[in-house]
Amino acid sequence: MLKVLADEGGRAVVLQVCQVSAAAVGNWVLCERIAVEHCPTLKRLTAGRWRYEEMCPEVGWAICVAWRFRVGLPDQAAPE
């Protein structure tokens, strides 16, 4: 998770873009996963360099993206 933060200019940028507290980002680092609701935002921020599966591996992302496509909702960041 530190690599995701460093790639995009550090915690300050992530705090601003995700509108979360420093404690929340600290928890992401400690738990080595990003809160699921912030993964699409960070994927956009990284221009897709970081995949959903890398940020929050316990979520079945293929199912989530397929469902959004099936019901006609755009994926905020195109899947790989």
C-alpha positions in Angstrom: 0.0 0.0 0.0 2.9 2.3 0.6 3.8 1.9 -3.1 0.3 3.1 -4.2 0.6 6.1 -1.9 4.2 6.9 -3.1 3.3 6.5 -6.7 0.7 9.2 -6.5 2.5 11.9 -4.5 2.1 10.6 -1.0 -0.5 10.4 1.6 -1.5 14.1 1.3 -2.7 13.5 -2.3 -4.6 10.4 -1.3 -6.2 12.1 1.7 -7.5 14.9 -0.5 -8.7 12.8 -3.4 -10.4 10.2 -1.2 -11.6 12.7 1.4 -10.5 10.5 4.3 -8.6 11.1 7.5 -4.9 10.4 8.0 -5.9 7.6 10.4 -7.9 5.9 7.7 -4.9 5.9 5.3 -2.7 4.7 8.2 -5.1 1.7 8.7 -4.9 0.9 5.0 -1.1 0.7 5.3 -1.3 -1.4 8.5 -3.9 -3.8 7.0 -2.2 -3.8 3.6 -5.5 -3.2 1.8 -7.4 -0.1 0.8 -11.1 0.3 1.8 -13.2 -1.1 -1.0 -15.2 2.1 -1.6 -12.0 4.0 -2.5 -10.5 1.6 -4.9 -12.3 3.0 -8.0 -11.1 6.5 -7.1 -7.5 5.3 -6.6 -7.6 3.3 -9.8 -8.6 6.5 -11.7 -5.9 8.5 -9.9 -3.2 5.9 -10.9 -4.6 5.8 -14.5 -5.2 2.1 -14.0 -1.6 1.2 -13.0 -3.0 -0.2 -9.7 -5.6 -2.9 -10.2 -8.5 -3.5 -7.9 -7.2 -6.9 -7.0 -3.9 -5.4 -5.7 -5.6 -2.8 -3.6 -8.3 -5.0 -2.0 -7.7 -8.6 -2.9 -10.6 -10.1 -0.9 -13.3 -8.6 -3.1 -14.5 -10.5 -6.2 -13.8 -7.6 -8.5 -14.6 -9.5 -11.8 -18.1 -10.1 -10.5 -18.6 -6.4 -9.5 -17.3 -5.1 -12.8 -19.4 -7.6 -14.8 -22.5 -6.7 -12.9 -22.0 -3.0 -13.5 -21.6 -3.7 -17.2 -24.6 -5.9 -17.3 -26.9 -3.4 -15.8 -25.5 -0.6 -17.9 -23.5 1.3 -15.2 -20.1 2.5 -16.4 -17.0 1.2 -14.5 -15.3 4.3 -13.1 -12.0 2.9 -14.2 -11.9 0.3 -17.0 -10.8 -3.1 -15.8 -7.7 -4.8 -17.3 
